[in-house]
Each structure stands twice: as C-alpha cells, then as structure tokens.
Amino acid sequence: MDEFRMSQEDVSANHPNVIVPTCEGNTFQKKAHSIRTLSAEEAEKLARDQTLVSDFKQSKLEKEAQKNWDLFYKRNSTNFFKDRHWTTREFEELKACREFENQKLTILEAGCGVGNCLFPLLKEDFNIFAYACDFSPRAVEYVKVLKPGKCILFRDYGLYDHAMLRFKSGSKLGDNFYVRQDGTRSYFFTHEFLSQLFMAEGYEQVVNEYVLRETVNRKEGLCVPRIFLQSKFRKPLSKP
C-alpha cells in the first residue's frame, strides 16, 4: 500500500500517466491511462479460461437479456447496488457546463437501474431534470438525441476488474464478456475499444481513463482491486 502514501511530486515524477491517488475511508483510488498489471496467478487464471459458452446458450442469453435483467431487479429490488455519491466529483461538467449558476440542466441516464446514481445526484442538485432508461422494463424508457456541443459521461467496468477475475470457468461469452449465474451479463471495457465506438460515430474524446480503486478489508487482510473506465465524449459543434 506504499504507493498510496506517495506525495504528489513523487507520483508525477515516477508515474507520469497516473493522476494523484485519493483515499476515502477504506477505499484507495487513482487514475491511469493504461490497464492494471495482473499478478502471475491472475494472468494464469485468465489464460486457462478460454472455453466459451456454447453458441446455443449465447443465443438464448441474447434473446432473454431483457427478461433476465427484469428478474434481477424483481429479485433484488433496490438492495443490490450501493448509491453512487461520486458523480459530481468525477464529472465536473454537470456543474461547469451551466451558463449561469441556477440554470436547469437536462440529462439522460442510460442504464439507470433502480436509481443508485440518479437519486443521489438529484438530491444534491435541485436544478437537474433527468430522463432515465434501462434494459429492464421496470425502468423508464426514453430516447434522446444528443445536441452538438453536449457531452456523454461514461463509467463502467474496466478490464481486469475484480469482478472479471471472479468468474468461474464456463462463464465466458467472448473477449472480456461474461455471464453470471442469473443470466445477466457483464462486459469489461478497454479505453481503446470505447474510444473506437464513440469516435466511429463522430464524437470527440475529451477524457478516457481508468479509475483504479483498492478496497481494503483490514480485518481479513484483503486488498480488492476495482477497475472502472471513466470517460467523456463530446458531440462536435456543427461547422458554419
């Protein structure tokens, strides 16, 4: 854990691609533009697990993806994911994009789940009007075209996140793509893949980096690596 006690000068000198780490309770966090280096044991586990789920099962999972997520929320209600209280800290555009202090900001959250990100945000900022949509029919469905000059703020699982390393053999659907026992699926993004997706549609990349978090359980002596990809893409202004 020594690297999390380094000074800002040490980090800048020794790790030019790393932003200064922060500490919140038992969670340590830093940001980087390259993926996490796996331990020998982790690399060996991923190398062994190359067997893909059968084509028949993959087709079935694709057809039943919406139903599986709906059953997931029916089973877990609001008790599975923790509320996200980091949104305005990590995405300063939510405040900085306003032309005046109390300007009403309209946002769309794609993949809102049961509101673990949205409700804390609305509680903190009363001048936000939000549309929300999710794969599950239990969420509100809404489609909105992004206007020129506006941003898409993205955060999801990054490559080699602890959740990816926990999947058992026989759970792999494809590269960085896995299925859970309940039929819901997870993809673990690389910054190159995400950049290609957005830039192919004409978006400009503003920020595209990994958030590296280490959650420490001191009682059990465990240090769990969590990796998220956090990015910002902007739709270019129309040329005159």
C-alpha positions, 0 to 999 in steps of 0.5 A: 500500500506504499504507493498510496502514501506517495506525495504528489511530486513523487507520483508525477515524477515516477508515474507520469500517466497516473493522476494523484491517488485519493483515499476515502475511508477504506477505499484507495483510488487513482487514475491511469491511462493504461490497464492494471498489471495482473499478478502471475496467478491472475494472468494464469487464471485468465489464460486457462479460461478460454472455453466459451459458452456454447453458441446455443446458450449465447443465443438464448442469453441474447434473446432473454437479456431483457427478461433476465435483467427484469428478474434481477431487479424483481429479485433484488429490488433496490438492495443490490447496488450501493448509491453512487455519491461520486458523480459530481466529483468525477464529472465536473461538467454537470456543474461547469457546463451551466451558463449561469449558476441556477440554470436547469440542466437536462440529462439522460441516464442510460442504464439507470437501474433502480436509481443508485446514481440518479437519486443521489445526484438529484438530491444534491442538485435541485436544478437537474431534470433527468430522463432515465432508461434501462434494459429492464422494463421496470425502468423508464424508457426514453430516447434522446438525441444528443445536441452538438456541443453536449457531452456523454459521461461514461463509467463502467467496468474496466478490464481486469476488474475484480469482478472479471477475475471472479468468474468461474470457468464456463462463464465466458461469452467472448473477449472480456464478456461474461455471464453470471449465474442469473443470466445477466451479463457483464462486459469489461471495457478497454479505453481503446475499444470505447474510444473506437465506438464513440469516435466511429460515430463522430464524437470527440474524446475529451477524457478516457481513463481508468479509475483504479480503486483498492478496497481494503478489508483490514480485518481479513487482510484483503486488498480488492482491486476495482477497475472502472473506465471513466470517460467523456465524449463530446458531440462536435459543434456543427461547422458554419 
